[in-house]
Amino acid sequence: MSDLPPHDDSGRPDPLDSFDEIVAAETDRDPDLAVIEAGSRTLRTQGGPQQADVPARPEDPEVDKALREVETELATRWGETKLEPSVARISALMDVLGEPQRSYPSIHITGTNGKTSTARMIEALLGAFELRTGRYTSPHVQSITERISLDGAPIGAERFIETYQDIKPYVDMVDARQEFRLSFFEVLTGMAYAAFADAPVDVAVVEVGMGGSWDATNVIDGDVAVVTPIDLDHTDRLGETHAEIAGEKAGIIKQDATVILAQQPVDAAQVLLKKAVEVDATVAREGLEFGVVARQVAVGGQLLTLRGLGGEYQEVYLPLYGAHQAHNAAVALAAVEAFFGVGAQRSDPLDIDTVRKAFAAVSSPGRLEVVRRSPTVVLDAAHNPAGARATAEAVGEAFDFSRLIGVVGASADKNVRGLLEAFEPVFAEIVVTRNSSHRAMDADELAAIAVEVFGDERVQVEPRLPDALEAAITLAEEEGEFAGGGVLVTGSVITVGEARLLLGRG
């Protein structure tokens, strides 16, 4: 049964009244979901160090050579888009490694969009409360070492190499016994779990690669399971409806865990809550148990008032742009509160000064990241329609561009038309290009779709990314030095990472 407080006729103010505006702000979902909620438990109480930037290549030629050798070996394995949905191989690797993932508690994160930013916020909060953290996220923006972080910073190249060499004999052993070799992502997951155990960490923050139930990360039993907003992506592997995708992502919800749910489509929420009931998990839902009470644009980010499981947190500065990042912050805060037992074992909120310090130090490279001025060039890794809509809204809110030029390089297996349609209202012109990945859509093919969406006069084709950046900057400069022209580079994490390097970051 839900543990919402009983109705009180005493005339005293209801502590939940101040949260009504959050419930009223809910869209595209039924906040009650009475049939499911009748059997679920919900959480509500009554009453870090600076993140490191994206690492560059090692300066030591020998270390750089060794890292390239590891990258080359990993590249011979199945890539992240070729999957055999099973945790058999990663389970076998964990077994021969001595189950390193069991040596620390974990917070497990799934969803369609916002996972990496949410993971970084959770990591920052935990670190600010003096816990040693391990974070595993994907894909990387520029360096493969970004995927495995300790104490808020990517592990060094030397440590990455050593970790690979340490587990390689066990990887070979598992390869020899399985029908298929361990994939690129499975080996990296094994490396992360081993590195966290070796550190050792107090808590691991782990982002799924894809889905949940059969994702390689799902050999952990997260004390807290986080589900960021679910939308249609990877439909060929996860399902063609929100409910089907939610069914796969619900696989990370384990017995007696606490589940932190971001705002979800109704059918996705029903599936997730049903799974929570089945495993007796405790649920906290954005818009009901926690959420964003207020937000206002500030220099370099936004100022938030968040409602957590333990009460209200005011004047929280977040140096990231967009309403979607504010919602990610609310989810991250609730996840950390749940990890510390707020709403269950304790009712007092987390220390507000520590929370403020943590959020003020958050960074998320490649997420509405400004990398150049005059004209302003912004990078964002939006790669599906839902992400693009959030980015388009945030750009309009946070930047006063008089003319915005888009540089788009997308993957061929994505909903490219939906992506372009989301950006059409905010791009004056678009320069289509391609990144170096074998998954990249051909520039001419992308241009054909762009012409249908934008019209021929607003589309320019530059197959090489350096040329595309130069063309877009030139178009933005036509407005004049002080006229407010800008460039947004988007469409793929790979496109953003390569643009970041070309523009001198990392």
Summary of the structure (lengths in Angstrom):
residues: 506
radius of gyration: 22.5
end to end distance: 51.1
largest distance: 73.9
contacts: 1842
relative contact order: 0.12
helix: 41%
strand: 18%
